[in-house]
């Protein structure tokens, strides 16, 4: 699969990766180290790529690679109001000045569900996302939830991600040597602009632990309607968990 599917890699960067590091495919990028790419960037005065962007490329490639290998599809979620109208189609009709989706269609049902990706002896599923803001009650988002989460522009958001591993006895030795990394893409439904935030480093797994809770760094979003896509990637074991929150509102 071409590197053009990776957010942040256009024709110029794709050519640079191919010529400088012989990174041609998604598999090449998924197995590359951000340190080697960053080193080549530092040696080339004609290109500037921040470390966080390089790490984002690799995380995206690892997620795509896992989905391809396991024939997992992460389709655009369908969100319907009482009349059957797909609300995601309505967001394309909203101007950036409009900020309240409920004013357009108040009778909405949001079908939120994670995708559990299974490999032999191990399964990974994101079971809950909790979104926190200062001076506000935490909002827990779980599969099957049917409401539009609303947050305030002037306060940062912090995401707590809970995921669970299903292990067979033969998996424990491999788990003890693995780490996990969490990344979230927040896409503005009107402008299509995507903001990426992630855990600053990979955390170790424990052979005797199946449930994990981890916090992403706080992020501040402008007024708008967003889709949140969360990935948990296991490094050292080819597996990824995915959770899609199709709509949140920042007012």
Beta strands, then each sheet from edge to edge (+ up, - down):
strand 1: 80-81
strand 2: 108-109
strand 3: 113-115
strand 4: 117-119
strand 5: 122-132
strand 6: 139-141
strand 7: 149-151
strand 8: 158-167
strand 9: 179-188
strand 10: 194-198
strand 11: 203-204
strand 12: 211-215
strand 13: 224-235
strand 14: 239-250
sheet 1: 1+ 2-
sheet 2: 3+ 14- 7-
sheet 3: 3+ 14- 13+ 9- 10+
sheet 4: 3+ 14- 13+ 9- 11+
sheet 5: 4+ 5- 6+
sheet 6: 4+ 5- 8+ 12-
end
